[in-house]
Amino acid sequence: MLFLCVKETTFMSIKKTLLVVDDSIVVVERLIPMLESIENIAIVIHAGTYQEAIEMLAEIKPDMILLDINLPDKSGIELLRKIREKDQEIVVIMITNHATPEYEKLCKKLGAKYFFDKSKDFQLIPEAIELEY
């Protein structure tokens, strides 16, 4: 499923593209209004599976990716590895319900900049994005 939010841009500011990779429609529906409120975000694209994300990444280069660990067809950790093989510059924020210290350590070792527990850190996501832009 693809959600797409495009905001009006101006010549004076550079707007960013953000890819959300999460199979939970509830989470995505909560994220979209939060992300729309961030001034420097122009486009928000959604992929619900590993495969959809791979296909989108072949066509676009987002500035940032919000990535769930538990995807229906393959692990978000595997997708993080794949992203880092091709691009070291994309900012990756892991968002998960499986926020164990082991997962956090692994994700950061693989190149995730942030690691958030969906159940208690959700409101920190916009702040982390704004820090990057």
C-alpha positions as CSV (number, residue, x, y, z in Angstrom):
1,M,0.0,0.0,0.0
2,L,1.3,3.4,-0.9
3,F,0.6,6.6,1.1
4,L,1.9,9.7,-0.5
5,C,1.9,13.2,1.0
6,V,3.3,16.0,-1.1
7,K,3.5,19.5,0.4
8,E,4.1,22.8,-1.5
9,T,7.7,23.7,-1.7
10,T,9.5,27.0,-2.1
11,F,12.7,27.9,-3.8
12,M,14.2,29.2,-0.6
13,S,14.0,25.9,1.3
14,I,15.1,22.4,0.3
15,K,12.4,19.9,1.1
16,K,13.2,16.3,2.0
17,T,11.7,13.0,1.0
18,L,10.9,10.4,3.7
19,L,10.2,6.7,3.3
20,V,8.2,4.9,6.0
21,V,8.6,1.1,5.9
22,D,6.0,-0.4,8.3
23,D,3.2,-2.9,7.7
24,S,1.0,-1.4,10.5
25,I,-1.6,0.9,8.9
26,V,-2.4,2.2,12.4
27,V,1.2,3.3,12.9
28,V,1.4,4.8,9.5
29,E,-1.9,6.7,10.0
30,R,-0.4,8.1,13.3
31,L,2.9,9.0,11.6
32,I,1.6,10.8,8.6
33,P,0.1,13.8,10.5
34,M,3.2,14.0,12.6
35,L,5.4,14.0,9.5
36,E,3.3,16.5,7.6
37,S,3.8,19.0,10.5
38,I,7.5,19.0,9.9
39,E,8.4,22.0,7.8
40,N,11.2,20.5,5.7
41,I,9.4,17.3,4.7
42,A,8.0,17.6,1.2
43,I,7.1,13.9,0.4
44,V,6.2,11.0,2.6
45,I,6.1,7.6,0.9
46,H,5.0,4.4,2.5
47,A,6.0,0.8,1.9
48,G,4.4,-2.0,3.8
49,T,6.8,-4.8,3.1
50,Y,10.5,-5.4,2.5
51,Q,9.9,-6.1,-1.2
52,E,7.9,-2.9,-1.7
53,A,10.7,-0.9,0.0
54,I,13.4,-2.6,-2.2
55,E,11.3,-1.7,-5.3
56,M,10.9,1.9,-4.2
57,L,14.5,2.3,-3.3
58,A,15.4,1.2,-6.8
59,E,13.4,4.2,-8.1
60,I,13.9,6.9,-5.5
61,K,16.5,8.0,-3.0
62,P,14.8,9.2,0.1
63,D,16.7,11.5,2.5
64,M,15.5,9.5,5.5
65,I,13.8,6.1,6.2
66,L,11.7,5.2,9.2
67,L,12.0,1.4,9.3
68,D,10.2,-1.2,11.3
69,I,12.1,-4.3,12.4
70,N,9.1,-6.7,12.0
71,L,8.0,-6.8,8.4
72,P,5.7,-9.5,7.0
73,D,8.1,-10.8,4.3
74,K,11.6,-10.2,5.7
75,S,13.2,-8.4,8.6
76,G,13.7,-4.7,8.7
77,I,17.2,-5.5,9.9
78,E,17.9,-7.2,6.6
79,L,16.6,-4.1,4.8
80,L,18.9,-1.9,6.9
81,R,21.8,-4.1,5.8
82,K,20.8,-3.7,2.2
83,I,20.3,0.0,2.5
84,R,23.8,0.4,4.0
85,E,25.4,-1.7,1.2
86,K,24.2,0.8,-1.3
87,D,24.1,4.1,0.6
88,Q,25.8,5.3,3.8
89,E,24.2,8.8,3.7
90,I,20.5,8.0,4.1
91,V,19.4,8.6,7.7
92,V,17.7,5.5,9.1
93,I,15.4,5.6,12.1
94,M,14.4,2.2,13.5
95,I,10.9,2.1,14.9
96,T,9.8,-1.1,16.6
97,N,7.7,-2.9,19.2
98,H,10.7,-5.2,19.7
99,A,12.9,-2.6,21.5
100,T,15.4,-4.9,23.2
101,P,18.9,-3.7,24.0
102,E,20.3,-6.4,21.7
103,Y,18.2,-5.1,18.7
104,E,19.1,-1.5,19.4
105,K,22.8,-2.4,19.6
106,L,22.7,-4.4,16.3
107,C,20.7,-1.7,14.4
108,K,23.1,1.0,15.5
109,K,26.1,-1.1,14.6
110,L,24.5,-1.6,11.1
111,G,24.1,2.1,10.7
112,A,20.7,3.2,12.1
113,K,21.0,6.7,13.6
114,Y,18.1,6.4,16.0
115,F,16.2,3.5,17.6
116,F,12.7,4.1,19.0
117,D,10.2,1.9,20.8
118,K,6.8,2.5,19.2
119,S,5.0,2.0,22.5
120,K,6.9,4.7,24.5
121,D,9.1,6.8,22.2
122,F,6.7,7.6,19.3
123,Q,6.5,11.3,20.1
124,L,10.3,11.6,19.8
125,I,10.3,10.8,16.1
126,P,9.5,14.3,14.8
127,E,12.2,15.8,17.0
128,A,14.8,13.3,15.7
129,I,13.8,14.2,12.1
130,E,14.0,17.9,12.8
131,L,17.5,17.5,14.3
132,E,18.6,15.9,11.0
133,Y,17.2,18.7,8.8
